[in-house]
Amino acid sequence: MNARIIDNLPPVIRGAGSPANEERMRIAGWLEDGAAHMIENVVDRKAHNRLQQKIRNIAKNKGINVTVRYYPETQETGFQGLVESSPVATAGKKTSSTTK
């Protein structure tokens, strides 16, 4: 049996390792880290709307609030998962305090 070193594994076409599922897993990870991310080469508003719908659906399934923005001048879609500990997520929340 012979083996050789390659630069990348080819994309898996079927099953749980499909490119669409791998993309969803990558987006889910980005949403959970709470950092702002930018996706490049979003060629038009229609492509942005499809991508935004996908991002919002993944966020909803994970129970994460998300902010999504489109930048047509640079053809990019930016998004950020708003996790509970981030300052953006807690900015508008009311806090309750109890006194004894």
C-alpha positions, 0 to 999 in steps of 0.5 A: 500500500502506498500513500502520498502527502497532499495539500488538501482533502477533496470536498466530500460530496454526499452525506453529513460531510457535504459542502453545504453541511460543512459551510453550516458548521463553519458559520455556526462556529463563527456565530458562537464565538461572538466575534464579527465576521465578514464573508467576501465575494457576495456579488449582489443583494440577491446573493446577500439575501440568500446568505443572510437567510442561511445565517439567521436560520443557523442562529435561530437553531442555535438560540443565538441572536445575530446581526447581519449587514451587507456592504455593496461597495466591497461585496461583503456580508458582515455578521456577528452572533450576539452571545449573552456575554458580549457588550452588544447583546447586553446593551439593551437588556434590563437588569433586575436587582433585589434588595433585602 
